[in-house]
Amino acid sequence: MNLSQRRVLCDWGSSRLRAFLEVDGTIVDRREGPGIAALEVQPIVALREVVDFWRVAQDFDRVVMCGMVGSRNGMVEVPYVPAPVGSTEWANHSVAHRAGELDLAVAPGVRGHNHSGAPEVMRGEEAQIFGAFVCHAALARGHHLLLLPGTHSKWVDVGDGKILSFQTFITGELFALLRDRSSLLRAGESQGESDTGFAAGLERARVSGVAESLFETRSAQLLMNRTQGWAGGFLSGVLIGNEVSAILRTRMIDGTVTLVGEPKLAALYRQALACFGIETAELDGDRCVIAGLRILATHLES
């Protein structure tokens, strides 16, 4: 890398844009913007609102992006690459795009199948996974199970540095919809006790399914004086706990599950997995996606 190299690395998903300014191989700044699903302007306008702050001081070479920015609802649609797939093939299928004065490189997503043979897709998580192989080299050897919590959490089987298959749970999206659009959290008042509510939700998920458990979120506020905070934690615990239960109904987990994601959300999944006796390791999602996008950037430069 030459001494004057500056580039922007972006993970642009449905819920938010995370942009990192890299100068001479070091991340020197970070900015955020709205996700693709929340845009009220054209994607290029939203991108400029984030990165032009850095261009005022000095121009950069390229913007390297992954996530929903490469979907049909994003800036430029990039076809999925089929699993099993490694990082080199993934990088080979990226698309260069010129948007005004910006040189962009957009990563492809990955398509595959879950344990039931149903079709699956991901955009953005693959960059975190390939970055995880860089951040923790042991993951690139042998078979491992990775869990990437988020709006659409992914349970991913990897083997010898490749994404093999994966299963998606829309747990985060369900939580947001039920929290914001349903009557479940409107009966309580204060916001405390979310931790005890989450633990109670996990216990309920061990013995009951989602449909028969959710209304307790509301009835516990009405009849047991539970706080709104407790109810929010309970709702989260039921949904995450049932996600883990569903995985365990389809497979035996006899090793460590590696969590890749935002630390606060990863902590909830660590607690849920511990309830079922499953050990976990954790990698920071930002660190992994930066490493994955660097793979793509290096590929383009070579």
N, C-alpha and C positions, 0 to 999 in steps of 0.2 A: 504494500500500500504506500503510495507516495505521500509526502508530508502535507500536501494541500488538499487531500481528499475529504470531501464532506458529502454525506448522503443522509437521506431521511428514510427510516424504516417504520412502516405503518401496519398495525393489525386493526383492520376495519371491519368489525362485525355488525350484527344486527342492532345491538344495543349501544355501542360506543366506538369511537375512533381513538386509538392510542397511537401517538406518533412520537418517535424518538429521533433526535438529531445526533448523528454520529460524526465525530471529527477525528481523523487519524486513528480510527479503531476504538475510540472511547465514546460512550454515550455521555453527552454533556448537557442535554436538556430533554424535557418531556412535556408534551402538551396533549390535551384531549379535546374531542369534539363529539357531535351526535353520531349515533349509529346509522347505518343505511336505512333501517326501518323507521327511523325518527326524523328523516330529512324533510325539511320544508323548502329547500332550494335544490338546485342541481348538484350532483356529487362534486363536480369540479369546483363549484363555488364554496362548498363546505370545506373541501380540502385546502383551497387557497386561504380561507379564513384561519386555518391552523398553521400552515407552513410559511405563509408570507411574512410572519413575524420573524422567522429566521432568515428569509431572503433579504430583508432590509439591511442586515449587517453584512452578509456575504452570500453569494449564490452557492447552490449545492449541485452535485453532479446528477443525481437521480433520486426518484422516490420509488422505493421497493415496497410492495404491498401484498398482503394476503387477506383472506376473509371474504365477507359478502360483497366487498367492492368488486370482486370478480364474478358475481352472479348476474343473472338477467335483470335484476333490479338495481344493480350497481353501476359502476362507471363503464366497464367493458366486460362482456361475458367471456369467460375463459372456460373451455370444456373441462370436464372432470377427467382425471386419469384413473384407470382401473386398478384396484388392489388385486394382488399384492404389488406394492410399489416401494422403491427406495428413494432416497433424496436426489440422486442424480437424474433418474427418470422424471421425477417431479419437477426439478429445475428445468429440465429440457423442454417441458411443456408450458413454461411461462410465456406470457405475451407482452411484447413491448408496445407501448402506446404513447403517442404524443398528444398532449392536451395543452394547447396554447404554448406557453414558454416552458412547460414542465415535461421532462422525460420520465415516463412511468414504466415500471415493470410490475406486472400483476401475476401472482402465483395461481396455478390451477387448484381446484379442490380435488378430492378423492371420492370415487364411488366404489361400492362393494356390496356385501350382503351380511346380514346378521345370522345368528344361530338358526333362525327359522327359515332362512332362505329369502327373506324379504329384502328389497333394495334399501340401501343406506347411502347417504352422502355426507360429506363434511367439507367445510371451507374455513380455513384458519387454524383448526386444530392440528392439521398435518404439519404446519410450520412449527408448532410447539413440540410435536412428537419428534420431528427430525432434529430440532434444537435440543431436546432432552437427551438424544443420543450423544450430542456433543458435550452437554453439561455433565452427564454421568455416563461415561463410556461403557460401563458394564451393561447398560440397557441395550446396546447395539449388538450384544452377543447372547445367543440363546433365546428362549421364549419368555415373554413377560406380559403381564396385564397392567395396562395404564388406565387411569380414570381421570378425565378432564371435566371437572364440574363447570357448569355455566348455564346459560339460558337453555341450551340443548346439551346436556351432559353426554359424554361419549365414554364408553367402556371399550378399550381398544386392545386387541391381541396383536403383539408385534413379535417378529422373529428374525434374528440375524440382521437387524438394521432395516427391516421392511415392515410396513403396515400390512397386516394380513386380513383382518376382518374387524368389524366393530358394531356396536349396538348403541342406539340413541334413545335417551329419555328426555322428554320435554318438561322435566321437573321444574326448572327455573321459570319457564314461561307459564306453566300452570300456577305456580305460586303467585306470580305477579298478577295474573288474571283474577284469581280468587281473592287476593288481597285488595285489589283496586276496584273490581267490578261486582263482587258478590256481597251478600249480606253477612258473611261469616265473621268479619272483624268490626262490626258496627255496634255491638252491644256493650262492650267494655269501655273503660275510661282511661286509666293511667297506662304508661308504657313500660313499666317494670316487669321483671320476672320472665323475660324471654328465654333465659337459659333453662329454668325449671320447666317451662312449657315445652321447649324442644325435647328435653329428656322424656317428658310424658308422651309426646308424640311418637318418639322412637319406640317406646314400650308398647304403645297401641299398635304400631305397625308390625310388631312381632307376632301379633295374634289376630289382626284384622286387616282387611283390604282397604283400599282408598275410599270407595263409595260409602261404605258403612261407617267410616271413621270421621269423615270431614265435618259432619254437622255438630259433633262434639265441640268443635272450635267455637260455635255460637252458643250452644246450650250451656257450656261450662261458664260462660260469662253471665248468662241470665240466671242460672240456678246455683252456681258455686262461687259467685263473686270473683271469678277470674278476671284479671286485667286484660286490656287489649294487647299489651305486650306479651303476656303469657299465651294468649290465643294465637298471636302471630308466630311465636316459637313452636307451639303445638302444631299448627298448620305446616310449618316447615319440616318438623320432625316426622309427621305422618307421611309427607310426600317423599322425603329423602329416605326414610326407613323402608317404605314400600319399594322404592327403586332398588335398594340393596337386596331386599327380600326377593324381588323378581329375578335378579341376577343369580341368586343362590338357588332358585328353583330350576335353573337351566344348566348350571355348571358347578363343579367342585373347585373351590379356590384353596389350593394347598400351599401357596406361597405369599409373598408380599405384594400388595397392590400399590403401585406408585401413583401418587396424586400429583397432577400437574395443573397449577392454576393459581388464582388469587388466594393469599394465605387465609383470609377470614372465612371464605367459603370452603376452602380445603379443610379447615379445622372442623366444620360441621360434618363433612363426610368422614373425616378421621374418627370422630365420635360415633357416628352411625356404624361404621365398619367395626369399631371396637366392640360395640354391643353384640355383634355376631361373631366375635372372636377372631377377627381378621386383622393381621398386622399391616401397617402402612409405612411408606416412605414418602417424602414430599420434595417437590421441586417447584421453584417459583415460576409462575406462568410468564411474567414479563421477561425474565432471564432466558427462558427457553424460546420464546417467540423471537427475541432478538437474535439468538444464536441460529434459529432456523432461517430467518430472513437474511442473515449474513451468508448462509450457504448459497442462497439464491443470488445475492449480490456478487459474491465471488465467482460464481458460475458465469454470470453475465460479463464480468470483467475479463474472464479468461477466454 
